[in-house]
Amino acid sequence: MGDPASLDLVTGGSGFLGTYLARGLLAQGRDVRLLDPEEPSGDLLGRVEWARGSILDPEAVAGAMRGVDVAYHAAALVPLSKAGRGFDDVNVCGTRNVVDAGIAAGIRRLVHVSSSAVYDPSITGMPITEDTPLSPVGDYGRSKRQAELEVAKSGDRGLEWVIIRPRTILDEGRGGIFQILFDWALAGKTLFVIGDGSNDFQLVSATDLTAGCILAGCVPEAAGEVFNVGAEVFGTLGDLMADLVEHAGTGSRVAHLNAPLARLALGTLDVMRLSPLAEWHYRTMDKPFRFSNAKATALLGWAPKDSNTAMIRRSYDWYVAHHGEIDSRPGTTHRTAPRQGILRLLRRVS
């Protein structure tokens, strides 16, 4: 697909963020190869090269890396998957495969998408910067931190890298935990919030995150750096939920749950595997959580455009138009509808 120097690889390229990255790179005139077991989104077919395979397969990763300039590593298991030891298999060992293949292929740079779960908002001040001490939350957070270490130590082997830590990602096409929220809002159900909703709650749009990742792939000064990225315009969790309810106009309302009791109940249900919510969700949902974008703005020239309000409205409207197809489409956790477990019973009576 053209000059190898213009060829970029996206791991997890058929997933939620991977699809946005592929579209963004195509818009920049890049040739794009996707590594994913699932077929790419329909609008990408014929426009990208699909390397069918998993990051758990070293040979598949090595083949996908050949001729690549920049690799964007977006493949990962997310909290909703409740993967247990699988988090290490995919997020750590899979990342090691990507690093090894990138070094062997002589790629110019690896942009690794990490997570805000490497920070614990309950024990640190706000805003969180890249200098804030790390304290990963849950098995997922620990696996993402270990994956970061795999990437960082690759510098000693000659691989140029950048790490991006996004806040919670939202945009059109997002399934997962937001699919549950939108499903309840559309049905006019009560939306339950852990805590009083007064905590700052920052999102980042997949559109803005894509722009940041692409800058991280080309700005020389970004090499060897870590960047936290989130929306500049946001409010509290209560503000976000109230705006969703008003925008939906379905008669849905917001109810607040006692945070310690909710965490105890959800933790028990999590252990019993009766709830889709993972430790990352119920331990942090009521905590203030916001990133400073100062470093990304200064070194990358990154300027997020989407506010929390713009994201939640755009994403909900997309869900209303497409919710009928989400249950049947293939894809990763962030693109598909999760099983609601015992929450489905609560939905019926709320």
C-alpha positions as CSV (number, residue, x, y, z in Angstrom):
1,M,0.0,0.0,0.0
2,G,2.3,2.7,-1.2
3,D,5.7,3.9,0.2
4,P,6.6,1.7,3.3
5,A,7.8,4.9,5.0
6,S,4.2,6.1,5.1
7,L,2.8,2.8,6.5
8,D,1.4,2.9,10.0
9,L,0.1,0.0,12.1
10,V,-2.7,0.0,14.6
11,T,-3.0,-2.9,16.9
12,G,-6.6,-3.5,18.0
13,G,-7.5,-1.7,14.8
14,S,-11.0,-3.1,14.6
15,G,-11.8,-2.0,18.1
16,F,-13.4,1.3,19.3
17,L,-10.3,3.5,19.5
18,G,-8.4,1.5,16.8
19,T,-11.2,2.4,14.3
20,Y,-10.8,6.1,15.2
21,L,-7.1,5.9,14.9
22,A,-7.3,4.2,11.4
23,R,-9.7,6.9,10.2
24,G,-7.5,9.7,11.6
25,L,-4.3,8.3,10.0
26,L,-6.1,7.9,6.6
27,A,-7.2,11.5,6.8
28,Q,-3.5,12.4,7.2
29,G,-2.7,10.6,4.0
30,R,-1.0,7.7,5.7
31,D,-1.3,4.1,4.5
32,V,-2.7,2.0,7.4
33,R,-2.5,-1.6,8.4
34,L,-4.7,-3.0,11.1
35,L,-3.8,-6.0,13.3
36,D,-6.9,-7.5,14.8
37,P,-8.7,-10.9,14.9
38,E,-12.0,-9.1,13.8
39,E,-12.8,-7.6,10.5
40,P,-12.4,-3.8,10.3
41,S,-15.4,-1.4,10.4
42,G,-17.2,-1.4,7.1
43,D,-16.2,2.1,6.1
44,L,-12.5,1.0,6.4
45,L,-12.8,-2.1,4.2
46,G,-10.8,-1.5,1.0
47,R,-9.0,1.5,2.5
48,V,-6.8,-0.3,5.0
49,E,-4.8,-3.5,5.0
50,W,-6.1,-6.0,7.4
51,A,-3.6,-8.3,9.1
52,R,-5.9,-10.8,10.7
53,G,-4.3,-11.9,14.0
54,S,-3.8,-11.4,17.7
55,I,-1.1,-9.6,19.6
56,L,-0.8,-12.9,21.5
57,D,0.7,-14.5,18.4
58,P,4.3,-13.3,18.0
59,E,4.4,-14.4,14.4
60,A,1.3,-12.5,13.5
61,V,2.7,-9.4,15.2
62,A,6.0,-9.8,13.5
63,G,4.3,-10.0,10.1
64,A,2.1,-7.0,10.7
65,M,5.2,-4.9,11.7
66,R,7.1,-5.4,8.5
67,G,7.6,-2.1,6.6
68,V,5.9,-0.1,9.3
69,D,6.9,3.5,10.2
70,V,4.9,4.1,13.4
71,A,2.9,1.5,15.4
72,Y,0.0,2.6,17.5
73,H,-0.7,0.0,20.2
74,A,-4.3,0.2,21.1
75,A,-5.1,-3.5,21.6
76,A,-5.9,-4.3,25.3
77,L,-8.4,-6.0,27.5
78,V,-10.5,-3.4,29.4
79,P,-12.0,-3.6,33.0
80,L,-15.4,-4.7,31.8
81,S,-13.9,-7.9,30.5
82,K,-13.2,-9.0,34.0
83,A,-10.3,-11.0,32.5
84,G,-8.4,-11.8,35.7
85,R,-5.1,-13.4,34.7
86,G,-6.0,-12.6,31.1
87,F,-5.2,-9.0,31.7
88,D,-1.5,-10.0,32.1
89,D,-1.7,-12.3,29.0
90,V,-3.0,-9.6,26.7
91,N,-2.0,-6.3,28.2
92,V,1.5,-7.3,29.4
93,C,2.6,-10.3,27.3
94,G,0.8,-8.9,24.2
95,T,2.6,-5.6,24.6
96,R,5.9,-7.4,25.0
97,N,5.2,-9.1,21.6
98,V,4.5,-5.7,20.1
99,V,7.7,-4.2,21.5
100,D,9.8,-7.1,20.4
101,A,8.3,-7.1,16.9
102,G,8.8,-3.4,16.6
103,I,12.4,-3.6,17.5
104,A,13.0,-6.4,15.1
105,A,11.3,-4.6,12.2
106,G,13.1,-1.3,12.9
107,I,10.0,0.9,13.2
108,R,10.6,4.5,13.8
109,R,8.3,4.9,16.9
110,L,5.8,3.1,19.1
111,V,2.8,5.0,20.5
112,H,1.4,3.1,23.4
113,V,-2.1,3.8,24.6
114,S,-2.2,3.2,28.4
115,S,-4.9,4.2,30.9
116,S,-5.8,6.5,33.7
117,A,-6.2,3.4,35.8
118,V,-2.5,3.6,36.7
119,Y,-3.5,6.3,39.1
120,D,-5.7,6.0,42.2
121,P,-7.8,9.2,42.5
122,S,-8.7,8.3,46.1
123,I,-5.2,8.8,47.4
124,T,-3.9,11.7,45.3
125,G,-4.6,15.4,44.8
126,M,-6.0,17.0,41.7
127,P,-5.2,17.7,38.9
128,I,-3.1,14.7,38.2
129,T,0.0,15.3,36.2
130,E,2.7,13.0,34.7
131,D,4.7,13.5,37.9
132,T,1.9,12.2,40.2
133,P,2.9,9.0,41.9
134,L,1.4,5.9,40.3
135,S,-0.9,3.6,42.2
136,P,-2.7,1.2,39.8
137,V,-6.3,0.3,40.6
138,G,-7.3,-3.4,40.3
139,D,-5.9,-6.1,38.1
140,Y,-6.6,-4.0,35.0
141,G,-4.7,-1.0,36.3
142,R,-1.7,-3.2,37.4
143,S,-1.6,-4.8,34.0
144,K,-1.6,-1.5,32.2
145,R,1.2,-0.2,34.4
146,Q,3.3,-3.3,33.7
147,A,2.7,-2.8,30.0
148,E,4.0,0.7,30.3
149,L,7.2,-0.7,31.9
150,E,7.6,-3.1,29.0
151,V,7.4,-0.1,26.6
152,A,9.7,2.1,28.6
153,K,12.5,-0.4,29.0
154,S,12.4,-1.0,25.2
155,G,14.3,2.3,24.9
156,D,17.4,0.6,26.1
157,R,17.0,-1.7,23.0
158,G,16.7,1.2,20.6
159,L,13.0,1.6,20.3
160,E,11.6,5.1,20.3
161,W,8.4,5.2,22.3
162,V,5.6,7.5,23.6
163,I,3.0,6.6,26.2
164,I,-0.5,8.2,26.2
165,R,-2.7,8.0,29.3
166,P,-6.2,9.0,28.4
167,R,-9.1,9.7,30.8
168,T,-12.3,7.7,30.2
169,I,-12.9,7.6,26.4
170,L,-16.3,8.4,24.9
171,D,-17.5,9.1,21.4
172,E,-19.9,7.8,18.7
173,G,-19.8,4.1,18.6
174,R,-18.8,3.5,22.2
175,G,-20.4,0.4,23.7
176,G,-19.3,-1.1,27.0
177,I,-20.3,0.6,30.2
178,F,-21.7,3.6,28.4
179,Q,-24.1,1.3,26.5
180,I,-25.6,0.3,29.8
181,L,-26.0,4.0,30.7
182,F,-27.5,4.9,27.4
183,D,-29.8,1.9,27.4
184,W,-31.3,2.9,30.7
185,A,-31.6,6.6,29.7
186,L,-33.4,5.7,26.5
187,A,-35.8,3.5,28.4
188,G,-36.6,6.3,30.9
189,K,-35.1,4.4,33.8
190,T,-33.5,5.7,36.9
191,L,-29.7,6.3,36.5
192,F,-27.9,5.4,39.7
193,V,-24.8,7.3,40.7
194,I,-22.3,6.3,43.3
195,G,-21.9,9.2,45.7
196,D,-23.5,12.7,45.6
197,G,-22.1,13.5,42.1
198,S,-20.1,16.5,43.3
199,N,-16.8,15.1,42.1
200,D,-15.0,16.5,39.0
201,F,-15.3,14.0,36.3
202,Q,-13.3,14.4,33.1
203,L,-13.7,12.5,29.8
204,V,-11.8,12.5,26.6
205,S,-13.3,12.1,23.1
206,A,-12.0,9.4,20.8
207,T,-11.7,12.1,18.3
208,D,-9.4,14.3,20.5
209,L,-7.5,11.3,21.7
210,T,-6.8,10.2,18.1
211,A,-5.4,13.7,17.3
212,G,-3.1,13.4,20.3
213,C,-1.9,10.0,19.4
214,I,-1.1,11.1,15.8
215,L,0.8,14.1,17.2
216,A,2.7,11.7,19.5
217,G,3.7,9.7,16.5
218,C,5.3,12.6,14.6
219,V,6.5,15.3,17.0
220,P,10.2,14.8,17.6
221,E,10.1,16.1,21.1
222,A,7.6,13.5,22.2
223,A,10.1,10.6,22.1
224,G,10.5,9.0,25.5
225,E,7.7,11.0,27.1
226,V,4.4,10.2,28.9
227,F,1.3,12.3,28.3
228,N,-1.9,12.6,30.3
229,V,-4.8,13.7,28.1
230,G,-8.4,14.7,28.9
231,A,-11.1,17.2,28.0
232,E,-10.4,20.9,28.9
233,V,-14.1,21.7,29.4
234,F,-15.9,19.4,31.9
235,G,-17.8,19.5,35.2
236,T,-18.9,17.1,37.9
237,L,-20.3,13.6,37.5
238,G,-23.6,15.1,38.6
239,D,-23.4,17.7,35.9
240,L,-22.8,15.0,33.3
241,M,-25.6,12.8,34.4
242,A,-28.1,15.7,34.6
243,D,-27.2,16.8,31.1
244,L,-27.7,13.3,29.8
245,V,-31.1,13.0,31.4
246,E,-32.2,16.4,30.1
247,H,-30.9,15.7,26.6
248,A,-32.5,12.3,26.4
249,G,-35.9,13.7,27.4
250,T,-37.3,10.3,28.2
251,G,-38.4,10.8,31.8
252,S,-35.2,9.3,33.2
253,R,-33.9,10.7,36.4
254,V,-30.8,10.5,38.6
255,A,-30.6,8.8,42.0
256,H,-27.6,8.9,44.3
257,L,-26.3,5.9,46.2
258,N,-24.3,6.0,49.5
259,A,-20.8,5.5,48.3
260,P,-19.4,3.1,50.9
261,L,-22.5,0.9,50.8
262,A,-22.6,0.9,47.0
263,R,-18.9,-0.1,46.8
264,L,-19.5,-2.9,49.3
265,A,-22.5,-4.2,47.4
266,L,-20.9,-3.9,44.0
267,G,-17.6,-5.5,45.2
268,T,-19.6,-8.5,46.5
269,L,-21.5,-8.8,43.2
270,D,-18.2,-8.5,41.3
271,V,-16.7,-11.4,43.2
272,M,-19.8,-13.4,42.5
273,R,-19.6,-12.4,38.9
274,L,-23.1,-11.1,38.9
275,S,-22.4,-7.5,37.9
276,P,-20.6,-6.1,34.8
277,L,-19.0,-3.4,36.9
278,A,-15.4,-4.0,37.8
279,E,-13.2,-2.7,40.6
280,W,-12.0,0.2,38.5
281,H,-15.6,1.4,38.2
282,Y,-16.9,1.2,41.7
283,R,-13.7,2.3,43.4
284,T,-13.2,5.5,41.5
285,M,-16.6,6.6,40.2
286,D,-17.3,9.0,43.2
287,K,-13.8,10.4,43.3
288,P,-12.6,13.6,41.7
289,F,-10.5,12.6,38.7
290,R,-9.0,15.1,36.3
291,F,-5.8,15.4,34.3
292,S,-3.7,18.4,33.6
293,N,-3.1,18.7,29.8
294,A,-0.2,21.2,30.3
295,K,2.5,18.8,29.1
296,A,0.5,17.5,26.1
297,T,-0.3,21.1,25.1
298,A,3.3,22.3,25.5
299,L,5.2,19.4,23.8
300,L,2.6,18.1,21.4
301,G,0.7,21.2,20.6
302,W,-2.5,19.2,21.4
303,A,-5.7,21.1,22.1
304,P,-8.8,19.0,22.8
305,K,-12.0,20.4,21.2
306,D,-14.8,18.3,22.8
307,S,-16.4,19.1,26.1
308,N,-18.0,16.5,28.4
309,T,-21.4,17.8,27.3
310,A,-20.6,17.5,23.6
311,M,-19.3,14.0,24.0
312,I,-22.2,12.7,26.0
313,R,-24.9,14.2,23.7
314,R,-23.2,13.1,20.5
315,S,-22.6,9.6,21.8
316,Y,-26.1,9.2,23.2
317,D,-27.6,10.4,19.9
318,W,-25.5,7.8,18.0
319,Y,-26.7,5.1,20.4
320,V,-30.3,6.0,19.9
321,A,-29.8,5.7,16.1
322,H,-27.8,2.5,16.2
323,H,-28.7,0.6,19.4
324,G,-30.5,-2.1,17.4
325,E,-27.3,-3.2,15.7
326,I,-24.9,-3.1,18.7
327,D,-26.1,-6.4,20.1
328,S,-25.4,-8.3,16.9
329,R,-22.2,-6.7,15.7
330,P,-18.7,-8.3,16.3
331,G,-15.9,-6.4,18.0
332,T,-14.2,-5.7,21.2
333,T,-15.7,-4.8,24.6
334,H,-15.8,-1.1,23.9
335,R,-17.8,-1.6,20.7
336,T,-20.3,-4.2,21.8
337,A,-23.1,-4.4,24.3
338,P,-22.1,-5.9,27.7
339,R,-24.1,-8.4,29.7
340,Q,-25.8,-6.4,32.4
341,G,-26.1,-9.3,34.8
342,I,-28.0,-8.5,38.0
343,L,-28.3,-4.9,36.9
344,R,-30.9,-6.0,34.4
345,L,-33.2,-6.9,37.3
346,L,-32.6,-3.4,38.8
347,R,-33.4,-1.9,35.4
348,R,-36.8,-3.6,35.3
349,V,-37.9,-2.0,38.6
350,S,-36.2,1.3,38.4
